[in-house]
Amino acid sequence: MARTVPALPLAVRRALRKLGADLRDARKRRRIPLELLARRALTSHVTLMKAERGDASVSMGVYANALFALGLVERLAMVADPAFDRVGQALEAERLPHRARRPMARKTPDDE
């Protein structure tokens, strides 16, 4: 039974197609046959072919294993890195106080 995938935004479909094409190009540049990369990525050659087409039904784990087998997995860790999250940084900057105040001195029982 085929898994159904909900309609995805156009930007997501394009990003998956680009990721798949980039995987395919990296594999071909390294002259690795599809079947060999599939074994190294612990998946079937059919699933790897789907990943190379950018199929959204392929799990993130398959993409990650393929990147690992190609020596490109370190980039995966940077996908949602806060250092590159401009929107998150802007929202955080808005929440910063406009001025800093000294903490108020606490009263001790001896002060009374």
Biopython code that builds the backbone (N, CA, C, O; Angstrom):
import numpy as np
from Bio.PDB.StructureBuilder import StructureBuilder

atoms = [
    (1, "MET", "N", (0.833, -1.175, 0.000)),
    (1, "MET", "CA", (0.000, 0.000, 0.000)),
    (1, "MET", "C", (0.882, 1.244, 0.000)),
    (1, "MET", "O", (1.769, 1.378, 0.843)),
    (2, "ALA", "N", (0.649, 2.127, -0.914)),
    (2, "ALA", "CA", (1.447, 3.348, -1.033)),
    (2, "ALA", "C", (1.054, 4.338, 0.056)),
    (2, "ALA", "O", (-0.119, 4.482, 0.398)),
    (3, "ARG", "N", (2.056, 5.007, 0.586)),
    (3, "ARG", "CA", (1.783, 6.038, 1.592)),
    (3, "ARG", "C", (1.359, 7.301, 0.879)),
    (3, "ARG", "O", (1.933, 7.676, -0.144)),
    (4, "THR", "N", (0.358, 7.949, 1.419)),
    (4, "THR", "CA", (-0.066, 9.217, 0.837)),
    (4, "THR", "C", (0.625, 10.340, 1.583)),
    (4, "THR", "O", (0.779, 10.298, 2.804)),
    (5, "VAL", "N", (1.028, 11.324, 0.843)),
    (5, "VAL", "CA", (1.718, 12.479, 1.406)),
    (5, "VAL", "C", (0.817, 13.681, 1.206)),
    (5, "VAL", "O", (0.364, 13.935, 0.090)),
    (6, "PRO", "N", (0.549, 14.433, 2.282)),
    (6, "PRO", "CA", (-0.292, 15.617, 2.111)),
    (6, "PRO", "C", (0.356, 16.622, 1.160)),
    (6, "PRO", "O", (1.570, 16.620, 0.958)),
    (7, "ALA", "N", (-0.468, 17.462, 0.594)),
    (7, "ALA", "CA", (0.042, 18.491, -0.318)),
    (7, "ALA", "C", (1.074, 19.350, 0.416)),
    (7, "ALA", "O", (0.845, 19.802, 1.539)),
    (8, "LEU", "N", (2.185, 19.558, -0.230)),
    (8, "LEU", "CA", (3.259, 20.342, 0.368)),
    (8, "LEU", "C", (3.345, 21.700, -0.301)),
    (8, "LEU", "O", (3.008, 21.837, -1.477)),
    (9, "PRO", "N", (3.793, 22.705, 0.437)),
    (9, "PRO", "CA", (4.015, 24.009, -0.189)),
    (9, "PRO", "C", (5.037, 23.890, -1.310)),
    (9, "PRO", "O", (5.930, 23.045, -1.260)),
    (10, "LEU", "N", (4.902, 24.725, -2.303)),
    (10, "LEU", "CA", (5.782, 24.703, -3.460)),
    (10, "LEU", "C", (7.252, 24.837, -3.045)),
    (10, "LEU", "O", (8.116, 24.155, -3.596)),
    (11, "ALA", "N", (7.531, 25.698, -2.092)),
    (11, "ALA", "CA", (8.919, 25.902, -1.648)),
    (11, "ALA", "C", (9.500, 24.617, -1.059)),
    (11, "ALA", "O", (10.682, 24.332, -1.249)),
    (12, "VAL", "N", (8.692, 23.847, -0.356)),
    (12, "VAL", "CA", (9.156, 22.589, 0.228)),
    (12, "VAL", "C", (9.425, 21.576, -0.877)),
    (12, "VAL", "O", (10.450, 20.893, -0.858)),
    (13, "ARG", "N", (8.526, 21.476, -1.823)),
    (13, "ARG", "CA", (8.726, 20.536, -2.944)),
    (13, "ARG", "C", (10.000, 20.883, -3.713)),
    (13, "ARG", "O", (10.765, 19.995, -4.088)),
    (14, "ARG", "N", (10.222, 22.171, -3.945)),
    (14, "ARG", "CA", (11.438, 22.588, -4.660)),
    (14, "ARG", "C", (12.687, 22.257, -3.859)),
    (14, "ARG", "O", (13.682, 21.796, -4.419)),
    (15, "ALA", "N", (12.642, 22.489, -2.555)),
    (15, "ALA", "CA", (13.799, 22.210, -1.705)),
    (15, "ALA", "C", (14.111, 20.713, -1.696)),
    (15, "ALA", "O", (15.280, 20.330, -1.739)),
    (16, "LEU", "N", (13.091, 19.870, -1.641)),
    (16, "LEU", "CA", (13.311, 18.425, -1.671)),
    (16, "LEU", "C", (13.868, 17.974, -3.019)),
    (16, "LEU", "O", (14.755, 17.123, -3.078)),
    (17, "ARG", "N", (13.343, 18.549, -4.098)),
    (17, "ARG", "CA", (13.872, 18.201, -5.422)),
    (17, "ARG", "C", (15.336, 18.610, -5.544)),
    (17, "ARG", "O", (16.144, 17.874, -6.110)),
    (18, "LYS", "N", (15.676, 19.777, -5.017)),
    (18, "LYS", "CA", (17.073, 20.236, -5.063)),
    (18, "LYS", "C", (17.954, 19.328, -4.215)),
    (18, "LYS", "O", (19.043, 18.945, -4.642)),
    (19, "LEU", "N", (17.490, 18.983, -3.017)),
    (19, "LEU", "CA", (18.264, 18.085, -2.160)),
    (19, "LEU", "C", (18.490, 16.753, -2.866)),
    (19, "LEU", "O", (19.605, 16.231, -2.865)),
    (20, "GLY", "N", (17.446, 16.206, -3.464)),
    (20, "GLY", "CA", (17.582, 14.941, -4.181)),
    (20, "GLY", "C", (18.551, 15.047, -5.346)),
    (20, "GLY", "O", (19.388, 14.167, -5.543)),
    (21, "ALA", "N", (18.441, 16.117, -6.115)),
    (21, "ALA", "CA", (19.347, 16.315, -7.254)),
    (21, "ALA", "C", (20.782, 16.494, -6.771)),
    (21, "ALA", "O", (21.716, 16.001, -7.403)),
    (22, "ASP", "N", (20.960, 17.192, -5.665)),
    (22, "ASP", "CA", (22.305, 17.382, -5.114)),
    (22, "ASP", "C", (22.896, 16.050, -4.635)),
    (22, "ASP", "O", (24.087, 15.797, -4.812)),
    (23, "LEU", "N", (22.057, 15.200, -4.026)),
    (23, "LEU", "CA", (22.512, 13.873, -3.619)),
    (23, "LEU", "C", (22.955, 13.062, -4.837)),
    (23, "LEU", "O", (24.015, 12.437, -4.833)),
    (24, "ARG", "N", (22.126, 13.086, -5.873)),
    (24, "ARG", "CA", (22.440, 12.348, -7.100)),
    (24, "ARG", "C", (23.743, 12.856, -7.714)),
    (24, "ARG", "O", (24.595, 12.065, -8.117)),
    (25, "ASP", "N", (23.892, 14.176, -7.783)),
    (25, "ASP", "CA", (25.110, 14.748, -8.365)),
    (25, "ASP", "C", (26.342, 14.385, -7.541)),
    (25, "ASP", "O", (27.391, 14.068, -8.101)),
    (26, "ALA", "N", (26.221, 14.431, -6.210)),
    (26, "ALA", "CA", (27.352, 14.080, -5.343)),
    (26, "ALA", "C", (27.723, 12.611, -5.532)),
    (26, "ALA", "O", (28.903, 12.264, -5.564)),
    (27, "ARG", "N", (26.720, 11.755, -5.657)),
    (27, "ARG", "CA", (26.977, 10.330, -5.880)),
    (27, "ARG", "C", (27.682, 10.113, -7.210)),
    (27, "ARG", "O", (28.636, 9.340, -7.295)),
    (28, "LYS", "N", (27.211, 10.796, -8.249)),
    (28, "LYS", "CA", (27.805, 10.627, -9.580)),
    (28, "LYS", "C", (29.221, 11.203, -9.634)),
    (28, "LYS", "O", (30.100, 10.623, -10.273)),
    (29, "ARG", "N", (29.448, 12.336, -8.970)),
    (29, "ARG", "CA", (30.794, 12.917, -8.943)),
    (29, "ARG", "C", (31.787, 11.951, -8.295)),
    (29, "ARG", "O", (32.955, 11.898, -8.680)),
    (30, "ARG", "N", (31.315, 11.197, -7.316)),
    (30, "ARG", "CA", (32.162, 10.230, -6.622)),
    (30, "ARG", "C", (32.206, 8.891, -7.362)),
    (30, "ARG", "O", (32.915, 7.968, -6.963)),
    (31, "ARG", "N", (31.435, 8.808, -8.445)),
    (31, "ARG", "CA", (31.347, 7.586, -9.266)),
    (31, "ARG", "C", (30.930, 6.376, -8.433)),
    (31, "ARG", "O", (31.501, 5.291, -8.548)),
    (32, "ILE", "N", (29.908, 6.597, -7.581)),
    (32, "ILE", "CA", (29.367, 5.527, -6.748)),
    (32, "ILE", "C", (28.071, 5.045, -7.393)),
    (32, "ILE", "O", (27.162, 5.848, -7.604)),
    (33, "PRO", "N", (27.964, 3.767, -7.707)),
    (33, "PRO", "CA", (26.705, 3.260, -8.261)),
    (33, "PRO", "C", (25.561, 3.384, -7.247)),
    (33, "PRO", "O", (25.782, 3.327, -6.037)),
    (34, "LEU", "N", (24.370, 3.551, -7.744)),
    (34, "LEU", "CA", (23.183, 3.714, -6.904)),
    (34, "LEU", "C", (23.056, 2.572, -5.908)),
    (34, "LEU", "O", (22.795, 2.808, -4.729)),
    (35, "GLU", "N", (23.235, 1.345, -6.363)),
    (35, "GLU", "CA", (23.069, 0.177, -5.495)),
    (35, "GLU", "C", (24.075, 0.192, -4.346)),
    (35, "GLU", "O", (23.736, -0.175, -3.221)),
    (36, "LEU", "N", (25.311, 0.614, -4.625)),
    (36, "LEU", "CA", (26.336, 0.658, -3.582)),
    (36, "LEU", "C", (26.006, 1.733, -2.553)),
    (36, "LEU", "O", (26.115, 1.490, -1.351)),
    (37, "LEU", "N", (25.610, 2.905, -3.005)),
    (37, "LEU", "CA", (25.254, 3.963, -2.056)),
    (37, "LEU", "C", (24.040, 3.551, -1.235)),
    (37, "LEU", "O", (23.967, 3.855, -0.044)),
    (38, "ALA", "N", (23.095, 2.868, -1.850)),
    (38, "ALA", "CA", (21.921, 2.402, -1.115)),
    (38, "ALA", "C", (22.340, 1.456, 0.011)),
    (38, "ALA", "O", (21.830, 1.561, 1.127)),
    (39, "ARG", "N", (23.260, 0.538, -0.272)),
    (39, "ARG", "CA", (23.742, -0.365, 0.780)),
    (39, "ARG", "C", (24.439, 0.419, 1.882)),
    (39, "ARG", "O", (24.222, 0.160, 3.065)),
    (40, "ARG", "N", (25.275, 1.377, 1.496)),
    (40, "ARG", "CA", (25.985, 2.180, 2.497)),
    (40, "ARG", "C", (25.029, 3.040, 3.315)),
    (40, "ARG", "O", (25.288, 3.314, 4.487)),
    (41, "ALA", "N", (23.935, 3.462, 2.709)),
    (41, "ALA", "CA", (22.942, 4.289, 3.405)),
    (41, "ALA", "C", (21.885, 3.445, 4.108)),
    (41, "ALA", "O", (20.923, 3.980, 4.659)),
    (42, "LEU", "N", (22.066, 2.116, 4.088)),
    (42, "LEU", "CA", (21.182, 1.184, 4.779)),
    (42, "LEU", "C", (19.735, 1.287, 4.287)),
    (42, "LEU", "O", (18.798, 1.298, 5.086)),
    (43, "THR", "N", (19.569, 1.361, 2.987)),
    (43, "THR", "CA", (18.239, 1.450, 2.398)),
    (43, "THR", "C", (18.226, 0.682, 1.086)),
    (43, "THR", "O", (19.256, 0.161, 0.661)),
    (44, "SER", "N", (17.080, 0.609, 0.451)),
    (44, "SER", "CA", (16.990, -0.081, -0.834)),
    (44, "SER", "C", (17.322, 0.888, -1.966)),
    (44, "SER", "O", (17.265, 2.106, -1.794)),
    (45, "HIS", "N", (17.665, 0.334, -3.115)),
    (45, "HIS", "CA", (17.988, 1.211, -4.244)),
    (45, "HIS", "C", (16.733, 1.943, -4.731)),
    (45, "HIS", "O", (16.833, 3.048, -5.264)),
    (46, "VAL", "N", (15.555, 1.336, -4.553)),
    (46, "VAL", "CA", (14.303, 1.994, -4.951)),
    (46, "VAL", "C", (14.060, 3.230, -4.076)),
    (46, "VAL", "O", (13.684, 4.291, -4.575)),
    (47, "THR", "N", (14.278, 3.077, -2.773)),
    (47, "THR", "CA", (14.086, 4.215, -1.859)),
    (47, "THR", "C", (15.102, 5.305, -2.143)),
    (47, "THR", "O", (14.767, 6.489, -2.107)),
    (48, "LEU", "N", (16.335, 4.922, -2.425)),
    (48, "LEU", "CA", (17.350, 5.923, -2.745)),
    (48, "LEU", "C", (17.008, 6.652, -4.046)),
    (48, "LEU", "O", (17.238, 7.855, -4.166)),
    (49, "MET", "N", (16.458, 5.920, -5.015)),
    (49, "MET", "CA", (16.029, 6.582, -6.258)),
    (49, "MET", "C", (14.938, 7.615, -5.961)),
    (49, "MET", "O", (14.936, 8.706, -6.530)),
    (50, "LYS", "N", (14.011, 7.260, -5.067)),
    (50, "LYS", "CA", (12.961, 8.211, -4.678)),
    (50, "LYS", "C", (13.576, 9.439, -4.007)),
    (50, "LYS", "O", (13.171, 10.571, -4.273)),
    (51, "ALA", "N", (14.550, 9.207, -3.142)),
    (51, "ALA", "CA", (15.214, 10.326, -2.456)),
    (51, "ALA", "C", (15.896, 11.229, -3.470)),
    (51, "ALA", "O", (15.841, 12.452, -3.348)),
    (52, "GLU", "N", (16.536, 10.640, -4.465)),
    (52, "GLU", "CA", (17.227, 11.439, -5.481)),
    (52, "GLU", "C", (16.249, 12.218, -6.351)),
    (52, "GLU", "O", (16.640, 13.183, -7.007)),
    (53, "ARG", "N", (14.998, 11.817, -6.363)),
    (53, "ARG", "CA", (13.962, 12.578, -7.079)),
    (53, "ARG", "C", (13.306, 13.612, -6.162)),
    (53, "ARG", "O", (12.508, 14.431, -6.618)),
    (54, "GLY", "N", (13.643, 13.572, -4.869)),
    (54, "GLY", "CA", (13.066, 14.527, -3.924)),
    (54, "GLY", "C", (11.693, 14.122, -3.438)),
    (54, "GLY", "O", (10.889, 14.981, -3.077)),
    (55, "ASP", "N", (11.407, 12.836, -3.422)),
    (55, "ASP", "CA", (10.115, 12.313, -2.988)),
    (55, "ASP", "C", (9.903, 12.609, -1.504)),
    (55, "ASP", "O", (10.744, 12.264, -0.673)),
    (56, "ALA", "N", (8.789, 13.242, -1.175)),
    (56, "ALA", "CA", (8.511, 13.639, 0.202)),
    (56, "ALA", "C", (8.135, 12.460, 1.092)),
    (56, "ALA", "O", (8.123, 12.601, 2.315)),
    (57, "SER", "N", (7.829, 11.306, 0.513)),
    (57, "SER", "CA", (7.473, 10.145, 1.328)),
    (57, "SER", "C", (8.711, 9.449, 1.903)),
    (57, "SER", "O", (8.590, 8.580, 2.767)),
    (58, "VAL", "N", (9.889, 9.826, 1.430)),
    (58, "VAL", "CA", (11.135, 9.244, 1.943)),
    (58, "VAL", "C", (11.446, 9.891, 3.290)),
    (58, "VAL", "O", (11.349, 11.109, 3.439)),
    (59, "SER", "N", (11.817, 9.073, 4.262)),
    (59, "SER", "CA", (12.062, 9.600, 5.601)),
    (59, "SER", "C", (13.332, 10.439, 5.670)),
    (59, "SER", "O", (14.245, 10.293, 4.857)),
    (60, "MET", "N", (13.361, 11.306, 6.648)),
    (60, "MET", "CA", (14.533, 12.150, 6.879)),
    (60, "MET", "C", (15.763, 11.296, 7.171)),
    (60, "MET", "O", (16.884, 11.671, 6.828)),
    (61, "GLY", "N", (15.544, 10.142, 7.807)),
    (61, "GLY", "CA", (16.643, 9.242, 8.117)),
    (61, "GLY", "C", (17.347, 8.732, 6.870)),
    (61, "GLY", "O", (18.568, 8.574, 6.871)),
    (62, "VAL", "N", (16.603, 8.474, 5.816)),
    (62, "VAL", "CA", (17.201, 8.007, 4.567)),
    (62, "VAL", "C", (18.074, 9.108, 3.976)),
    (62, "VAL", "O", (19.200, 8.855, 3.548)),
    (63, "TYR", "N", (17.548, 10.325, 3.954)),
    (63, "TYR", "CA", (18.347, 11.450, 3.456)),
    (63, "TYR", "C", (19.612, 11.605, 4.307)),
    (63, "TYR", "O", (20.698, 11.813, 3.766)),
    (64, "ALA", "N", (19.477, 11.504, 5.640)),
    (64, "ALA", "CA", (20.626, 11.663, 6.534)),
    (64, "ALA", "C", (21.660, 10.561, 6.307)),
    (64, "ALA", "O", (22.858, 10.837, 6.268)),
    (65, "ASN", "N", (21.208, 9.317, 6.156)),
    (65, "ASN", "CA", (22.143, 8.214, 5.907)),
    (65, "ASN", "C", (22.854, 8.379, 4.569)),
    (65, "ASN", "O", (24.044, 8.086, 4.459)),
    (66, "ALA", "N", (22.137, 8.843, 3.558)),
    (66, "ALA", "CA", (22.760, 9.071, 2.251)),
    (66, "ALA", "C", (23.817, 10.171, 2.355)),
    (66, "ALA", "O", (24.905, 10.041, 1.795)),
    (67, "LEU", "N", (23.499, 11.251, 3.068)),
    (67, "LEU", "CA", (24.479, 12.317, 3.272)),
    (67, "LEU", "C", (25.700, 11.797, 4.018)),
    (67, "LEU", "O", (26.833, 12.142, 3.683)),
    (68, "PHE", "N", (25.466, 10.967, 5.031)),
    (68, "PHE", "CA", (26.573, 10.387, 5.791)),
    (68, "PHE", "C", (27.454, 9.532, 4.887)),
    (68, "PHE", "O", (28.680, 9.641, 4.923)),
    (69, "ALA", "N", (26.826, 8.680, 4.075)),
    (69, "ALA", "CA", (27.578, 7.796, 3.179)),
    (69, "ALA", "C", (28.394, 8.587, 2.157)),
    (69, "ALA", "O", (29.418, 8.109, 1.669)),
    (70, "LEU", "N", (27.938, 9.790, 1.839)),
    (70, "LEU", "CA", (28.653, 10.643, 0.886)),
    (70, "LEU", "C", (29.663, 11.568, 1.573)),
    (70, "LEU", "O", (30.397, 12.291, 0.898)),
    (71, "GLY", "N", (29.704, 11.547, 2.905)),
    (71, "GLY", "CA", (30.626, 12.406, 3.644)),
    (71, "GLY", "C", (30.138, 13.837, 3.770)),
    (71, "GLY", "O", (30.937, 14.760, 3.929)),
    (72, "LEU", "N", (28.818, 14.024, 3.698)),
    (72, "LEU", "CA", (28.255, 15.380, 3.743)),
    (72, "LEU", "C", (27.331, 15.611, 4.941)),
    (72, "LEU", "O", (26.609, 16.608, 4.973)),
    (73, "VAL", "N", (27.341, 14.722, 5.911)),
    (73, "VAL", "CA", (26.365, 14.800, 6.999)),
    (73, "VAL", "C", (26.561, 16.014, 7.906)),
    (73, "VAL", "O", (25.605, 16.453, 8.545)),
    (74, "GLU", "N", (27.775, 16.569, 7.980)),
    (74, "GLU", "CA", (27.995, 17.710, 8.880)),
    (74, "GLU", "C", (27.122, 18.900, 8.503)),
    (74, "GLU", "O", (26.788, 19.714, 9.363)),
    (75, "ARG", "N", (26.757, 19.010, 7.262)),
    (75, "ARG", "CA", (25.892, 20.122, 6.838)),
    (75, "ARG", "C", (24.473, 19.958, 7.353)),
    (75, "ARG", "O", (23.764, 20.946, 7.543)),
    (76, "LEU", "N", (24.051, 18.725, 7.579)),
    (76, "LEU", "CA", (22.700, 18.469, 8.076)),
    (76, "LEU", "C", (22.504, 19.103, 9.451)),
    (76, "LEU", "O", (21.422, 19.604, 9.758)),
    (77, "ALA", "N", (23.532, 19.083, 10.262)),
    (77, "ALA", "CA", (23.440, 19.661, 11.604)),
    (77, "ALA", "C", (23.242, 21.171, 11.564)),
    (77, "ALA", "O", (22.835, 21.761, 12.565)),
    (78, "MET", "N", (23.517, 21.798, 10.449)),
    (78, "MET", "CA", (23.414, 23.248, 10.336)),
    (78, "MET", "C", (22.057, 23.710, 9.798)),
    (78, "MET", "O", (21.814, 24.911, 9.690)),
    (79, "VAL", "N", (21.178, 22.771, 9.461)),
    (79, "VAL", "CA", (19.915, 23.127, 8.822)),
    (79, "VAL", "C", (19.118, 24.127, 9.655)),
    (79, "VAL", "O", (18.649, 25.135, 9.125)),
    (80, "ALA", "N", (18.960, 23.865, 10.939)),
    (80, "ALA", "CA", (18.185, 24.763, 11.798)),
    (80, "ALA", "C", (19.070, 25.442, 12.842)),
    (80, "ALA", "O", (18.593, 25.802, 13.918)),
    (81, "ASP", "N", (20.336, 25.616, 12.536)),
    (81, "ASP", "CA", (21.281, 26.245, 13.456)),
    (81, "ASP", "C", (20.825, 27.658, 13.798)),
    (81, "ASP", "O", (20.559, 28.457, 12.900)),
    (82, "PRO", "N", (20.733, 27.975, 15.096)),
    (82, "PRO", "CA", (20.290, 29.317, 15.500)),
    (82, "PRO", "C", (21.155, 30.444, 14.936)),
    (82, "PRO", "O", (20.682, 31.571, 14.795)),
    (83, "ALA", "N", (22.387, 30.158, 14.619)),
    (83, "ALA", "CA", (23.265, 31.194, 14.076)),
    (83, "ALA", "C", (22.785, 31.700, 12.722)),
    (83, "ALA", "O", (23.113, 32.817, 12.324)),
    (84, "PHE", "N", (22.006, 30.881, 12.010)),
    (84, "PHE", "CA", (21.511, 31.265, 10.694)),
    (84, "PHE", "C", (20.021, 31.604, 10.705)),
    (84, "PHE", "O", (19.428, 31.816, 9.647)),
    (85, "ASP", "N", (19.416, 31.656, 11.885)),
    (85, "ASP", "CA", (17.983, 31.921, 12.030)),
    (85, "ASP", "C", (17.757, 33.424, 12.210)),
    (85, "ASP", "O", (17.642, 33.907, 13.337)),
    (86, "ARG", "N", (17.694, 34.147, 11.117)),
    (86, "ARG", "CA", (17.554, 35.610, 11.173)),
    (86, "ARG", "C", (16.233, 36.037, 11.824)),
    (86, "ARG", "O", (16.205, 37.009, 12.578)),
    (87, "VAL", "N", (15.161, 35.336, 11.545)),
    (87, "VAL", "CA", (13.864, 35.688, 12.134)),
    (87, "VAL", "C", (13.908, 35.476, 13.637)),
    (87, "VAL", "O", (13.473, 36.336, 14.402)),
    (88, "GLY", "N", (14.439, 34.320, 14.066)),
    (88, "GLY", "CA", (14.543, 34.048, 15.499)),
    (88, "GLY", "C", (15.425, 35.057, 16.211)),
    (88, "GLY", "O", (15.113, 35.484, 17.323)),
    (89, "GLN", "N", (16.521, 35.438, 15.578)),
    (89, "GLN", "CA", (17.420, 36.431, 16.174)),
    (89, "GLN", "C", (16.736, 37.784, 16.289)),
    (89, "GLN", "O", (16.910, 38.488, 17.284)),
    (90, "ALA", "N", (15.955, 38.152, 15.273)),
    (90, "ALA", "CA", (15.256, 39.440, 15.315)),
    (90, "ALA", "C", (14.203, 39.440, 16.415)),
    (90, "ALA", "O", (14.057, 40.430, 17.132)),
    (91, "LEU", "N", (13.468, 38.339, 16.555)),
    (91, "LEU", "CA", (12.463, 38.255, 17.609)),
    (91, "LEU", "C", (13.109, 38.293, 18.989)),
    (91, "LEU", "O", (12.585, 38.925, 19.907)),
    (92, "GLU", "N", (14.224, 37.630, 19.132)),
    (92, "GLU", "CA", (14.937, 37.643, 20.406)),
    (92, "GLU", "C", (15.434, 39.045, 20.730)),
    (92, "GLU", "O", (15.365, 39.478, 21.881)),
    (93, "ALA", "N", (15.931, 39.755, 19.731)),
    (93, "ALA", "CA", (16.433, 41.114, 19.946)),
    (93, "ALA", "C", (15.305, 42.045, 20.374)),
    (93, "ALA", "O", (15.529, 42.962, 21.164)),
    (94, "GLU", "N", (14.097, 41.823, 19.864)),
    (94, "GLU", "CA", (12.953, 42.651, 20.266)),
    (94, "GLU", "C", (12.610, 42.464, 21.731)),
    (94, "GLU", "O", (12.111, 43.390, 22.370)),
    (95, "ARG", "N", (12.868, 41.282, 22.277)),
    (95, "ARG", "CA", (12.518, 40.986, 23.663)),
    (95, "ARG", "C", (13.560, 41.474, 24.657)),
    (95, "ARG", "O", (13.318, 41.468, 25.864)),
    (96, "LEU", "N", (14.712, 41.894, 24.163)),
    (96, "LEU", "CA", (15.746, 42.372, 25.076)),
    (96, "LEU", "C", (15.286, 43.666, 25.739)),
    (96, "LEU", "O", (14.600, 44.472, 25.110)),
    (97, "PRO", "N", (15.655, 43.873, 26.999)),
    (97, "PRO", "CA", (15.278, 45.128, 27.664)),
    (97, "PRO", "C", (15.966, 46.307, 26.986)),
    (97, "PRO", "O", (17.071, 46.186, 26.456)),
    (98, "HIS", "N", (15.289, 47.442, 27.017)),
    (98, "HIS", "CA", (15.849, 48.631, 26.381)),
    (98, "HIS", "C", (16.963, 49.260, 27.220)),
    (98, "HIS", "O", (17.853, 49.926, 26.691)),
    (99, "ARG", "N", (16.902, 49.041, 28.515)),
    (99, "ARG", "CA", (17.987, 49.524, 29.356)),
    (99, "ARG", "C", (18.178, 48.547, 30.501)),
    (99, "ARG", "O", (17.258, 47.818, 30.872)),
    (100, "ALA", "N", (19.345, 48.539, 31.040)),
    (100, "ALA", "CA", (19.664, 47.641, 32.150)),
    (100, "ALA", "C", (19.593, 48.421, 33.447)),
    (100, "ALA", "O", (20.021, 49.573, 33.520)),
    (101, "ARG", "N", (19.058, 47.790, 34.453)),
    (101, "ARG", "CA", (18.960, 48.417, 35.770)),
    (101, "ARG", "C", (19.770, 47.622, 36.760)),
    (101, "ARG", "O", (19.932, 46.407, 36.640)),
    (102, "ARG", "N", (20.283, 48.354, 37.763)),
    (102, "ARG", "CA", (20.989, 47.657, 38.834)),
    (102, "ARG", "C", (19.965, 46.923, 39.683)),
    (102, "ARG", "O", (18.859, 47.422, 39.889)),
    (103, "PRO", "N", (20.316, 45.759, 40.171)),
    (103, "PRO", "CA", (19.376, 45.056, 41.049)),
    (103, "PRO", "C", (19.186, 45.833, 42.343)),
    (103, "PRO", "O", (20.119, 46.434, 42.875)),
    (104, "MET", "N", (17.987, 45.806, 42.819)),
    (104, "MET", "CA", (17.682, 46.510, 44.080)),
    (104, "MET", "C", (18.351, 45.767, 45.224)),
    (104, "MET", "O", (18.429, 44.539, 45.226)),
    (105, "ALA", "N", (18.832, 46.534, 46.201)),
    (105, "ALA", "CA", (19.467, 45.931, 47.373)),
    (105, "ALA", "C", (18.415, 45.228, 48.199)),
    (105, "ALA", "O", (17.334, 45.770, 48.430)),
    (106, "ARG", "N", (18.722, 44.041, 48.639)),
    (106, "ARG", "CA", (17.789, 43.281, 49.461)),
    (106, "ARG", "C", (17.928, 43.705, 50.912)),
    (106, "ARG", "O", (19.028, 43.955, 51.406)),
    (107, "LYS", "N", (16.804, 43.779, 51.570)),
    (107, "LYS", "CA", (16.838, 44.112, 52.993)),
    (107, "LYS", "C", (17.118, 42.853, 53.786)),
    (107, "LYS", "O", (16.588, 41.777, 53.507)),
    (108, "THR", "N", (17.961, 43.022, 54.771)),
    (108, "THR", "CA", (18.258, 41.902, 55.684)),
    (108, "THR", "C", (17.576, 42.198, 57.011)),
    (108, "THR", "O", (17.222, 43.347, 57.274)),
    (109, "PRO", "N", (17.385, 41.198, 57.842)),
    (109, "PRO", "CA", (16.741, 41.433, 59.162)),
    (109, "PRO", "C", (17.495, 42.449, 60.012)),
    (109, "PRO", "O", (16.884, 43.076, 60.877)),
    (110, "ASP", "N", (18.788, 42.636, 59.804)),
    (110, "ASP", "CA", (19.576, 43.594, 60.579)),
    (110, "ASP", "C", (19.261, 45.027, 60.178)),
    (110, "ASP", "O", (19.495, 45.947, 60.962)),
    (111, "ASP", "N", (18.726, 45.241, 58.955)),
    (111, "ASP", "CA", (18.447, 46.599, 58.463)),
    (111, "ASP", "C", (17.230, 47.200, 59.141)),
    (111, "ASP", "O", (17.057, 48.418, 59.101)),
    (112, "GLU", "N", (16.412, 46.422, 59.739)),
    (112, "GLU", "CA", (15.158, 46.947, 60.308)),
    (112, "GLU", "C", (15.314, 47.498, 61.665)),
    (112, "GLU", "O", (14.342, 47.970, 62.256)),
]
sb = StructureBuilder()
sb.init_structure("model")
sb.init_model(0)
sb.init_chain("A")
sb.init_seg("    ")
for serial, (resi, resn, name, xyz) in enumerate(atoms, 1):
    if name == "N":
        sb.init_residue(resn, " ", resi, " ")
    sb.init_atom(name, np.array(xyz, "f"), 0.0, 1.0, " ", f" {name:<3s}", serial, name[0])
structure = sb.get_structure()
